[in-house]
């Protein structure tokens, strides 16, 4: 994989297997918003599979999303997204030496790909994956999704709709974009001058009948399974292997094209008002991916290395890591957001299965962080701090404990200081109930009780988990092996004088883990003067509300400034 930029857009090029090169290049158009976050790994695996079949592939972030410049609030998003597809095709032709272009789009990306097809030179094919058929219906679907995601996070669903647009998992679809979507109808677009494959969910009759709507015998429509599993959650997404395989065989059957000399891609750099970013691959076989974000005015102090939270790609939930990095650059603080193996753009470890237990909390991931530390040190950053949330906080903690180059930590909503023997990641996720005190207000909530009485929700798992927590608290008088290990980790960092900022949502389940090992609100950590504890009110585990992400920025900035001041005082270390 080769990072690539064009017109303010961040892209990733997957060169074709040389011995199989077909002369065809595939532009993969992502969906938008939360669907793009959830599908990130699946689209990378699709690109890798196509490249292995001999078809160069290029993935990219739509303008104003992901690592690309801009924001969803910028004007004329639909036109900008459509134009970027033709731009991606031109870059693929130049840097992969292909003379035939296939567009593959997922969900809204499929509608955009069909809209862009007339402007793509040398179009060889069009693949529509679970396509959005009508923009108006899609807008209604987004409204339902926004409320469902908010309710699932125990946030106010009414707050998802504002004059600015719809917020789904903290990602905005602007009001102007929603208005523009209303006029889009896939079946009414001009039929593309190339063969078309439509893979759709069972029962989606208008997608199945697209060939009739376009009066085109070159349209092949087939039912496919697996789209539901990559809809909204990166952490529990399941790669639709059958969809990927069908895409590859369909492109294989297209006529081969001539090849031209491919131009070498320059460094993948983007510049904003306060930052310069460069995307790189690094580590063994260059299988890991990261984006260095440096202040335009120069920086002083430790580089902040941001690791993945769950299976969220390096851009972060609600694009939080991108926004945080660029705002920190405006304050003179450099950062590096990375994808570990098996997450986002990070290729899976050799031999590792695409499962939760191989990707989250796996001890081998410490080696991936170490590879990032090596790259940063080799590029002029010997002093490094780590930041992680949820499983990323666990990874950051264990990486810091074993690597003296780490000189500061920000741990957000850490769920496990030490992994529990015999526990699976799925079990850990299932037991992540909020702290017991947060349920007191629910005792008089008629809506909550109606869901229990109707059978929509069961109290049994909740009661079982709280019973386990009470038992763990009772055993706390005699520290368990896990508690002793957790305390040893923190003591090791304290001996090295590493500042540690523990940040929690105010009712996060991780507070129970903290209490289990260090007392309520970490009171036993008070003896370690470099440990700071704080909570963020009115938010969920992922810090979805903008106010919560603002609070995290303020805390991270304060921590980074303290590291820098300490380094200046000592001449080397905080």
Secondary structure, DSSP 8 states (H G I E B T S, - for coil): -EEEEETTEEEEEE---GGG--SEEEEEE---THHHHHHHHHHHHHHHHHHHTT-EEEEE--TTSTTSSS-TTSS-HHHHHHHHHHHHHHHHHHHH-BSEEEEEEETHHHHHHHHHGGG-TTEEEEEEES---BHHHHHHHHHHHHHHHHHHTT--GGGGEETTEEEETTEEEEHHHHHHHTT-BGGGS---SSEEEEEE-TT-HHHHTHHHHHT-TTEEEEE-S-GGGGSS-TTT----HHHHHHHHHHHHTS----B--------EEEE-SSEEEEEEEESGGG-EEEEEEEETT---S-EEEE--STT--TT-GGGHHHHHHHHHHHTT--EEEEE-TTSTTS---TT--SSHHHHSS-TTHHHHHHHHHHHHHHTT--SEEEEEETHHHHHHHHHHHH-TTEEEEEEES---SS--TT--HHHHHHT----GGGGGGGGG-HHHHHHHHTTSS-SHHHHHHHHHHHHHHHHTTS--HHHHHHHHHHHHHHHTT-EEEEEEETT-THHHHHHHHH-GGGGGGGGSTTEEEEEESS--TT--SHHHHHHHHHHHHHHHHHHHHHHHHHSS--
